[in-house]
């Protein structure tokens, strides 16, 4: 069997056919894009006093196409390994403010942001160590920059601001 631990699954299919649609939406990138599109009134950033370069949380965002490739790589190697355990991420983290700034660059629009206190239990930074996935699966994320991830999501959300119902 293979146990693949995702970090922040993000983006939409790069060919534009599949996107993220669930209710309630809680993931940062879709919330930011829906705020830009007027589907939501804006986004609240919880905490600006974390010990990071800009005071906001840091997360490792992994593109959904890369996750699909990792699953294929794992299936192809199950005959060589009885058990596969891997972290799936880029190994790099981006802050909430960096994601918002990148979304503004991609969309050409200002994200309506309010700032609130930290939420209990929110970690300062979470990012993967993908070395085992590289070693066992021969896999590495191709879409490592937030601009590529956000652009793929923006291309889908522009046509589907309220998900598949749009």
C-alpha positions as CSV (number, residue, x, y, z in Angstrom):
1,X,0.0,0.0,0.0
2,X,1.0,3.6,-0.3
3,X,0.3,6.3,2.2
4,X,0.8,9.7,0.6
5,X,0.6,12.7,3.0
6,X,-0.5,15.9,1.1
7,X,0.4,19.3,2.3
8,X,-1.8,22.2,1.0
9,X,-3.4,20.7,-2.1
10,X,-3.9,23.7,-4.4
11,X,-4.6,24.9,-7.9
12,X,-6.9,23.5,-10.6
13,X,-6.2,21.2,-13.5
14,X,-3.8,23.1,-15.8
15,X,-6.0,22.2,-18.8
16,X,-8.9,24.1,-17.2
17,X,-11.3,21.1,-17.0
18,X,-11.4,20.5,-13.2
19,X,-11.5,22.9,-10.3
20,X,-12.1,23.1,-6.6
21,X,-15.7,23.2,-5.5
22,X,-16.9,22.4,-2.0
23,X,-19.0,24.1,0.6
24,X,-17.9,25.5,2.9
25,X,-14.8,26.7,1.2
26,X,-12.0,27.2,3.7
27,X,-8.8,26.9,1.6
28,X,-6.8,30.1,1.2
29,X,-6.4,30.3,-2.5
30,X,-10.0,29.7,-3.5
31,X,-11.2,32.1,-0.7
32,X,-8.8,34.8,-2.0
33,X,-10.0,34.3,-5.6
34,X,-13.7,34.2,-4.7
35,X,-13.1,37.5,-2.7
36,X,-11.6,39.1,-5.8
37,X,-14.6,37.9,-7.9
38,X,-17.1,39.3,-5.4
39,X,-18.5,35.9,-4.4
40,X,-17.4,36.7,-0.8
41,X,-17.0,40.0,0.9
42,X,-13.3,39.4,1.5
43,X,-10.7,37.4,3.4
44,X,-9.7,37.6,7.0
45,X,-6.0,37.0,7.8
46,X,-5.8,35.4,11.2
47,X,-2.6,36.7,12.9
48,X,0.0,39.1,11.7
49,X,2.4,38.6,14.7
50,X,3.9,35.2,13.9
51,X,7.7,34.9,14.0
52,X,7.9,34.9,10.1
53,X,9.3,37.4,7.7
54,X,5.9,39.1,7.3
55,X,4.1,38.0,10.4
56,X,1.7,35.5,8.8
57,X,1.5,31.7,8.7
58,X,3.6,29.8,6.2
59,X,2.3,26.7,4.3
60,X,3.6,24.4,1.5
61,X,1.2,24.6,-1.4
62,X,1.3,21.6,-3.8
63,X,-0.4,21.7,-7.2
64,X,-3.1,19.1,-7.7
65,X,-1.5,18.0,-11.0
66,X,1.7,17.2,-9.1
67,X,-0.4,15.1,-6.6
68,X,-1.9,13.2,-9.5
69,X,1.6,12.4,-10.9
70,X,2.7,11.3,-7.4
71,X,-0.2,8.8,-7.2
72,X,0.7,7.4,-10.6
73,X,4.4,7.1,-9.5
74,X,3.4,5.3,-6.3
75,X,1.1,2.8,-8.1
76,X,3.9,2.0,-10.6
77,X,6.3,1.2,-7.7
78,X,4.0,-0.9,-5.5
79,X,5.5,-4.0,-7.0
80,X,9.0,-3.0,-5.7
81,X,7.9,-1.8,-2.3
82,X,5.3,-3.4,0.1
83,X,4.7,-0.2,1.8
84,X,5.3,3.4,0.7
85,X,5.1,6.4,3.0
86,X,5.8,9.8,1.5
87,X,5.2,13.5,2.2
88,X,4.0,15.3,-0.9
89,X,4.9,18.9,-1.1
90,X,7.4,21.2,-2.6
91,X,9.6,21.6,0.5
92,X,9.1,25.4,0.4
93,X,6.6,27.5,2.2
94,X,4.8,30.7,1.3
95,X,3.1,33.1,3.7
96,X,-0.5,34.2,3.7
97,X,0.6,37.7,2.6
98,X,2.8,36.2,-0.2
99,X,-0.2,34.2,-1.5
100,X,-2.4,37.4,-1.4
101,X,0.2,39.4,-3.2
102,X,0.6,36.7,-5.9
103,X,-3.1,36.5,-6.4
104,X,-3.2,40.3,-6.9
105,X,-0.4,40.0,-9.5
106,X,-2.2,37.2,-11.3
107,X,-5.7,38.7,-11.3
108,X,-4.7,42.3,-11.6
109,X,-7.2,43.0,-8.8
110,X,-6.9,44.0,-5.1
111,X,-7.9,41.4,-2.6
112,X,-10.2,42.8,0.1
113,X,-8.4,41.9,3.3
114,X,-9.2,42.4,7.0
115,X,-6.8,41.3,9.8
116,X,-7.9,39.4,12.9
117,X,-6.2,37.8,15.9
118,X,-4.5,34.4,15.7
119,X,-6.7,31.3,15.7
120,X,-6.0,28.8,18.5
121,X,-4.0,25.9,17.2
122,X,-2.7,27.4,13.9
123,X,0.9,26.4,13.3
124,X,3.5,29.0,12.4
125,X,4.8,27.1,9.5
126,X,4.1,23.7,7.8
127,X,6.0,22.4,4.9
128,X,7.0,19.0,3.6
129,X,10.3,17.2,3.4
130,X,9.8,15.6,-0.1
131,X,13.1,13.7,-0.2
132,X,11.5,10.3,0.4
133,X,9.1,10.8,-2.5
134,X,12.1,11.7,-4.7
135,X,14.0,8.6,-3.5
136,X,11.2,6.0,-3.6
137,X,8.9,7.4,-6.4
138,X,11.3,9.3,-8.5
139,X,8.8,12.1,-8.1
140,X,9.3,15.8,-7.6
141,X,6.7,18.6,-7.8
142,X,6.9,20.5,-11.2
143,X,4.7,23.5,-10.1
144,X,6.7,24.9,-7.2
145,X,5.9,28.5,-7.4
146,X,2.7,30.0,-6.1
147,X,2.1,32.0,-9.3
148,X,1.7,28.9,-11.4
149,X,-0.7,27.3,-8.8
150,X,-2.8,30.5,-8.4
151,X,-2.9,31.1,-12.2
152,X,-4.3,27.6,-12.8
153,X,-7.0,28.3,-10.1
154,X,-7.7,31.7,-11.4
155,X,-8.3,30.3,-14.9
156,X,-10.9,28.0,-13.5
157,X,-12.5,30.3,-11.0
158,X,-13.0,33.1,-13.6
159,X,-15.4,30.8,-15.4
160,X,-16.8,29.1,-12.3
161,X,-16.9,31.7,-9.5
162,X,-19.5,29.6,-7.6
163,X,-18.0,26.3,-8.6
164,X,-19.6,23.9,-11.1
165,X,-23.0,25.5,-10.5
166,X,-21.8,28.7,-12.3
